Amino acid sequence: VTSATPSGRTVGVGVLGCGSVGSALVGILNDRAGPIAVQAGARLSVVGIAVRDPGAERAPHVPRDLLTSDAKGLVSDPAVEVVVEVIGGLSPAGELVRIALEAGKPVVTANKALLASPEGVELRTLAGERGVDLLYEASVAGAIPLVRVLRESLTGEHVRRVMGIVNGTTNFILTKMGEQGADYGEVLAEAQALGFAEADPTADVEGFDAAAKAAILAGVAFGYDVADTDVYRQGITAIRAVDVEVAERFGYVIKLLAIVERTDDGSLSVRVHPAMLPREHPLAGVRGAFNAVFIEGEAAGELMLYGQGAGGLPTASAVVGDLIDAVRNRLAGAAAPAPDRQPPRLLPASELLTPYFVSLDVVDRPGVLAAVAAVFGDHSVSIRSMEQEGIGDEARLLFLTHLAREGSVRETLEVLERLDVVERIGAAIRIVGDPG
Ligand SMILES: NC(=O)c1ccc[n+]([C@@H]2O[C@H](COP(=O)([O-])OP(=O)(O)OC[C@H]3O[C@@H](n4cnc5c(N)ncnc54)[C@H](OP(=O)(O)O)[C@@H]3O)[C@@H](O)[C@H]2O)c1
């Protein structure tokens, strides 16, 4: 499709990867060529599409004559002015992005694994130094316009905290556990059968995927370079049906959260862990595979962005938005702001201040409560409320604490675990978002 554009210009695009996202992207560029040209100020022409196997079967809308296995050649082709990287992973994606940036070609990518890696941090710096766009709206929370909202709409805002449900698989699993009272393993099998979880679910359920997104959010919301290796990470595999049920009884919902926040001493805390959110919190209502990001700003107050965090078409939609921006900037001789810099100090997890929910399986014997309470007291972890349930083998003590130092809570749990009267630590889950 050719359409008249204000500049009458055509910009050549090199597409790297033609899987779920790449194939959807090629479809949108074709179907919406006219409106996209008007927005971008130039017609976009796909010069080539790099794939691993050009002979493999493709959707009918993918022009076969554009397929190539020579990704490097495509990036270096003088006809390619803008590069879209939707291969995924570190290699060869990282090298291809570097070649493009060094040649002064803007890059749009959906690759959270690359962006959050130490190599990705270097690439972001390189883009900033060269004044070339490296845009990655699609890398966090798929179709949800998050990067642009934080970078541009909220650029004058003092953001205090950003917390998100940024992994659809784990949110699907936790939602189902709550609905069905079923244990993690059972629900994981169901999620795999329905295509909501991979055969190897490690990246999702152990929080690696969310940690990459938390690292990227630290850059976008706070302007700091953080790699995923610096993110404190805990997944959902230890959460049991009984924890979900007890949390609910106390008025909470368990979610896997990616949290980036400024602490009072000026440090930055970047972390991923299961958290108990009050039932009334807007994030608590985000169910199934949906994503949402909750932003707390000094002047703007509370905002929440909600939508589909994955899927070829939603993700490609975000890629197209970036592509239009990159082309517009290129025609104007500008680049998007890339203010990443070193964080003042990353808060070690042990220094985090947070209230906790702790459940202990105990023997049903007089004096147990006093012994347990003394351990909390010895470590300056102050108890807000306590409940006892069950008798005999089923006896359980449930505690909500006041704000406590993470390190002190861990020490408390270590000592409790060694007490004769404690059979096991059932759960120890941080509480987030309580009013006051
Ligand atoms: N899918 C989603 O919902 C989603 C959401 C958000 C972000 N993302 C991100 O988007 C990116 C792409 O994801 P996807 O789901 O579209 O992946 P995908 O379906 O696995 O597609 C990957 C594509 O890259 C090509 N490729 C692999 N190795 C290559 C190489 N060495 N040289 C050239 N091409 C190569 C593959 O070629 P063949 O087709 O020949 O195998 C395939 O076309 C990833 O970074 C992912 O994290 C995806």
The ligand as an SDF file (V2000), in Angstrom:
LIG
                    3D

 48 52  0  0  0  0  0  0  0  0999 V2000
    5.0670  -13.4220   22.2670 N   0  0  0  0  0  0  0  0  0  0  0  0
    4.7440  -12.5460   23.2010 C   0  0  0  0  0  0  0  0  0  0  0  0
    3.6360  -12.5430   23.7100 O   0  0  0  0  0  0  0  0  0  0  0  0
    5.7190  -11.4820   23.6230 C   0  0  0  0  0  0  0  0  0  0  0  0
    5.2910  -10.4740   24.5170 C   0  0  0  0  0  0  0  0  0  0  0  0
    6.1840   -9.4700   24.9050 C   0  0  0  0  0  0  0  0  0  0  0  0
    7.4880   -9.5130   24.4160 C   0  0  0  0  0  0  0  0  0  0  0  0
    7.8640  -10.5340   23.5870 N   0  0  0  0  0  0  0  0  0  0  0  0
    9.2430  -10.5240   23.1250 C   0  0  0  0  0  0  0  0  0  0  0  0
    9.2840  -10.4290   21.7210 O   0  0  0  0  0  0  0  0  0  0  0  0
   10.4040  -11.1300   21.2220 C   0  0  0  0  0  0  0  0  0  0  0  0
    9.9330  -12.1240   20.1790 C   0  0  0  0  0  0  0  0  0  0  0  0
    9.0520  -13.0500   20.7680 O   0  0  0  0  0  0  0  0  0  0  0  0
    8.1990  -14.0860   19.8990 P   0  0  0  0  0  0  0  0  0  0  0  0
    7.1960  -14.6680   20.8330 O   0  0  0  0  0  0  0  0  0  0  0  0
    7.7220  -13.4550   18.6500 O   0  0  0  0  0  0  0  0  0  0  0  0
    9.3260  -15.1760   19.5810 O   0  0  0  0  0  0  0  0  0  0  0  0
    9.2310  -16.3970   18.5580 P   0  0  0  0  0  0  0  0  0  0  0  0
    7.8150  -16.6670   18.1970 O   0  0  0  0  0  0  0  0  0  0  0  0
   10.0450  -17.5000   19.1390 O   0  0  0  0  0  0  0  0  0  0  0  0
    9.9880  -15.8540   17.2400 O   0  0  0  0  0  0  0  0  0  0  0  0
   11.3570  -15.6520   17.1730 C   0  0  0  0  0  0  0  0  0  0  0  0
   11.7410  -15.3480   15.7290 C   0  0  0  0  0  0  0  0  0  0  0  0
   13.1400  -15.0940   15.6730 O   0  0  0  0  0  0  0  0  0  0  0  0
   13.7230  -15.8610   14.6200 C   0  0  0  0  0  0  0  0  0  0  0  0
   15.0910  -16.2060   14.9640 N   0  0  0  0  0  0  0  0  0  0  0  0
   15.5460  -17.0140   15.9550 C   0  0  0  0  0  0  0  0  0  0  0  0
   16.8770  -17.0730   15.9460 N   0  0  0  0  0  0  0  0  0  0  0  0
   17.2910  -16.3080   14.9210 C   0  0  0  0  0  0  0  0  0  0  0  0
   18.5620  -15.9890   14.3730 C   0  0  0  0  0  0  0  0  0  0  0  0
   19.6890  -16.4870   14.9010 N   0  0  0  0  0  0  0  0  0  0  0  0
   18.6090  -15.1420   13.2890 N   0  0  0  0  0  0  0  0  0  0  0  0
   17.4800  -14.6580   12.7650 C   0  0  0  0  0  0  0  0  0  0  0  0
   16.2350  -14.9300   13.2370 N   0  0  0  0  0  0  0  0  0  0  0  0
   16.1630  -15.7530   14.2900 C   0  0  0  0  0  0  0  0  0  0  0  0
   12.8590  -17.0890   14.5090 C   0  0  0  0  0  0  0  0  0  0  0  0
   13.0290  -17.6230   13.1900 O   0  0  0  0  0  0  0  0  0  0  0  0
   12.1870  -18.9140   12.7050 P   0  0  0  0  0  0  0  0  0  0  0  0
   10.7800  -18.3930   12.5180 O   0  0  0  0  0  0  0  0  0  0  0  0
   12.8100  -19.3060   11.4100 O   0  0  0  0  0  0  0  0  0  0  0  0
   12.3050  -19.9300   13.7840 O   0  0  0  0  0  0  0  0  0  0  0  0
   11.4660  -16.4950   14.7540 C   0  0  0  0  0  0  0  0  0  0  0  0
   10.9260  -15.9920   13.5620 O   0  0  0  0  0  0  0  0  0  0  0  0
   11.0860  -11.7470   22.4410 C   0  0  0  0  0  0  0  0  0  0  0  0
   12.1000  -10.8990   22.8840 O   0  0  0  0  0  0  0  0  0  0  0  0
    9.9720  -11.8000   23.4710 C   0  0  0  0  0  0  0  0  0  0  0  0
   10.4590  -11.7590   24.7930 O   0  0  0  0  0  0  0  0  0  0  0  0
    7.0120  -11.4960   23.1740 C   0  0  0  0  0  0  0  0  0  0  0  0
  1  2  1  0
  2  3  2  0
  2  4  1  0
  4  5  1  0
  4 48  2  0
  5  6  2  0
  6  7  1  0
  7  8  2  0
  8  9  1  0
  8 48  1  0
  9 10  1  0
  9 46  1  0
 10 11  1  0
 11 12  1  0
 11 44  1  0
 12 13  1  0
 13 14  1  0
 14 15  2  0
 14 16  1  0
 14 17  1  0
 17 18  1  0
 18 19  2  0
 18 20  1  0
 18 21  1  0
 21 22  1  0
 22 23  1  0
 23 24  1  0
 23 42  1  0
 24 25  1  0
 25 26  1  0
 25 36  1  0
 26 27  1  0
 26 35  1  0
 27 28  2  0
 28 29  1  0
 29 30  1  0
 29 35  2  0
 30 31  1  0
 30 32  2  0
 32 33  1  0
 33 34  2  0
 34 35  1  0
 36 37  1  0
 36 42  1  0
 37 38  1  0
 38 39  2  0
 38 40  1  0
 38 41  1  0
 42 43  1  0
 44 45  1  0
 44 46  1  0
 46 47  1  0
M  CHG  2   8   1  16  -1
M  END
$$$$
